[in-house]
Amino acid sequence: MWNAQLCLGTNSQFDVSVDEQIRLFKKVGFDGFFTEWDRNSRVREWKSLADKIGITYQSIHAPFGNAAKMWEPEAREAVDELLACLNDCDENSVPIMIVHPFIGFESHNPTREGIKNFGTLVNAAEKKHVKIAFENVEGEEYLAALMNAFKSYDCVGFCWDTGHEMCYNHSADMLGLYGERLICTHLDDNLGISDYNGKITWLDDLHLLPFDGIADWNNIVKRLNSYNYSSFMTFELNKKSKPNRTENDIYDKMPLEEYLTEAYKRACRVTALKLRGR
């Protein structure tokens, strides 16, 4: 849209190939996309397609299944996985790699070994043309430890997930903590924490379309503007419901192109609020 670039994450829930998703994103109006990554990802082909049709490959989301292992003394496999993802970013000129600092809800003890393990990744990124964006997820202590340990590194920044803030961070102002180092967003909505006593769970991380949950989008864009954020407005959205939940079912009944068009319309509404608030 005018004076703003909109980006959407590809998703296995969309039930078509990543190539087809990229083409559909471009068709409905998005300016960029990000992909998830594993060792079989066809990053070079996706970058070639993006360049051909004129859409930006904005970032790659690193795998996070081994994120807790990064804090253990022996984490070679987990480190190597992230390094391989970093290399794919670098070799294909994808400028940002999104990294989860942790996975899990019980542990709250960052370790020196973890800082050392992540340091291997950060030091590698310093030598390449890739920024590491640590995302707010469960385990805020791990994010805090990493942002503090690598505060002097130009290649380290923050990815703000608006939905995670509400359902994993008890609506703490994560942008207030790391907004000066904000380099990308994951914008999405949800219904907050469903448990009366405040227990957090992955089932609350709904990734609804903006305005379908309880997020205060006026406040979100006001906070973004307070840090003069002007890069891609990147959205991360789910079409299918979590197990034993029904909130996303209405999306799953929609043909994919119709759903993506609605996502684009909501992205425009959010971004229009931001532009008016500058």
N, C-alpha and C positions, 0 to 999 in steps of 0.2 A: 504494500500500500504506500501512498505518498509519504515520503520522509521517514519511512520505517521499514525494516526488513523482518519478515515473519518466517519462522522455522518450526518444523515438526519432526518428531522422532519416528522412525520406522518401527514396526511392531509386529511380532509373529501373530498377534491376535487379529491382524487385518486379513489373514488367510490368503494373501497373494504374495508372489515373490517380491523381494526388496526392489528389484528392477522395476516391476510394475508399480510399486508404491511410489518410487521416485518420480516416475512419469505422471502418476495421478496427483501427487503433491504439486508438481509444476502446473498441471492442467487447472487445478482449482484455485491457484493463486499464490501458493507459498514460494518464498524466495530461497529457502534453504532446508536442509534436513540433517539429522544425525542418525547414525546406526549403532546397534549393539555390535559386539565383537566376540568371536571365538576363533580358534585356529583354522577353521574352514571358511572364514569370512572372505568374500571376494571384493576386498577393498579397492584393488586396482581397477576392476571392472566397474564398480559403482562410481569411482571418481571419473573414469572415462565417460560414462553415461552422463554424469552431472555436467561435465564440461561441454559435452555435445549438445545437450538440450538447454543449457543456460540456467542451472540452479547450483547453489553453493553447498558443498559438503562441509558443513559447519563444525562438526565434532564427531568423535567416536566415544561411545560409552564402554569403558573397560568392564570385563566380567567382574562380578563381586562375590561369587560363591566361595572364594578362598580369602575373603577380606579379613576374617578373624585370624586366619593362619599367619597373616603378615605380622602379627604381634607376638608370635611364638619364636623361640630361639632358632629353630630350624624351619626356614620358610623358602627354601630354594625354589621349589615348584611354583609357589605363589608369586615370587618375585619374577621368575622367568616368564610366567604368563603375562604379567604386566609389561615387562620389557618387550615382549613380542608384539603386544598391542601398540606400544609406543613406537616401535620400528615401523609398523604399518602406517601409523599417523605420519611419521616423518617422511617415509618413502613416497607417500601419495599426497603430500602437501595438505593434510588435514590438520588445522592449527591447534585444536584443543582436544585433550583426552580427559574425559570425566571419570573420576575415581571415587568409589565409596571408601571411606576410612575404616569401616567396620560392618559386620553383619551379626545380628544377635541382640537379645534383649536382657540378658542376665549379667553379663560381664561389664564392669566399669573401671577397668584397670589398665590404662595404657602402659606399655613397657619400653624400656630403653632399647630392647632388641627390635621392637616394632619401628621405632624412629630410625634405627640403623637400616632396617629392611626397606622402608619407604625412602630412605636417603639414597639407596642404590638407584631407585627409579628417578628421583628428583635430580640427582647428579647426572644421570644419563640424559634427562630432558634438557638440562642446562646446555648440553653440547649439541642439541638439535633445535629445530625450529618448531617446537611443540610446547604448549603450556599445559600444565597439570592443574585441573580444576577439581579440588576436593569438595564433595557435596555434603550438605547437611542430611544425615540419615539418623537412624537410631544410634545411641552411643555418642552423645555430644562430647564426651571427654576425649574421645579419640580424634575427632575433628579439631578440638581445641589444642591438643598436643601437637598435631601436625602443623596447624597454622602458626603456632608459636615456634616450633622447631625450624621451620623453613620461611620465617617472615622476611628474611633478607634475600630470598631467591626471587628473581624477576619472573622465573618460569612457573611459579606457584600462585594460584589464585583460588577464587571461591565460585562454586556453582550453587545458586540459591534455588531450592525446590520449595515452592510455596505450599504445596500439599504436605510434604514431609514436616514442614514447620508446624502445621496444625495437628497432625496425627502422631508424629514421633517426638517432637520437641515441645509439646504442651503449649504451643503458640508463643514460645519464647522468641524474642526479636533476634533471629539469627542474622538478618541483614544488618542490624545495628552492631553486631559483633564483627562482621567481616565485610561490610559493604565497601570499604575502601579498597578491597582487593577483589571485588566482583568482576568476573570476566564473562559469565554466561548465566542463563536462567533455565530452569525447568518449571514452567508455569502450568498449574493444574489445580483442581478443586477437590474437596471431599467434605465429609460431614463431621470432621473432628474426631475426637476419641470417644468411642461408643461406650466404653466401660465406665460405670458411675464412679468408681474409685480411681480412675485415671490410668489403668494398666494399658500400656501400648502394645499393639499387635499389627502385623503386616496386613491383616484383613481390613483395617481402616484406611489403608493407602489406596484409595479408589481411582485416582487419576481421572476424575470426572471432567467434562467440558466446563470451562469457566461459566459462572453464574448458575450452575446446577447444584452447587453445594453451599456452604456457609461462609466462604471466603469473602472478605471485604475488599473488593477489587479497587475501589477508590483509594483505600489506604495502601494497598500493594503498589499501585502506580505512583502514589505520592512518595512512598519510601524509595522506589527506584529513582525517581526524579531527584530526591535529596542527595543521591550519589552521582548525579549526572550520567546515569547509565544510558548509552546510546547505541549499543551493539544489537545483535539479533534478539528479537523477542521470541524465545524458543519455548515451545509447548511440548509436554510429554503426556500423552493421553491414552487411556485404555478403552477398548470397545467392549470388552467382556467383563462380567462381574467376577469378583473374588468368590471362592467356595462358600456356599451357604449365604451369599449376599445376592441382592437383586438390583442394586442401584444402576448398574450399567446395562441391564437387560434391554432397555429401550433402544440403546445404540446398536446392540447386536441384531436387532430386527431390521435395521436400516441397510440398504445396499451400501457398499463401501464408498462409492463416489458421493452419495448423498451425505453420509456421515462426515467425510472429509470436507465437503463443502460447508457443512454446519460448523465443523471445527474452525475452518477459515473465517467464517462470519464471526464466531466468538472471539477469535484471535484479533480480528479487526476492531471489535468493540473494546477489548481490553487496551489495545494499543492506542485507539482514539482517545480514551480517557487519559492515557499517559501523555500524549501529545498536547492535549488541551491543558494539562496541568503544568507544563513547562514554564 
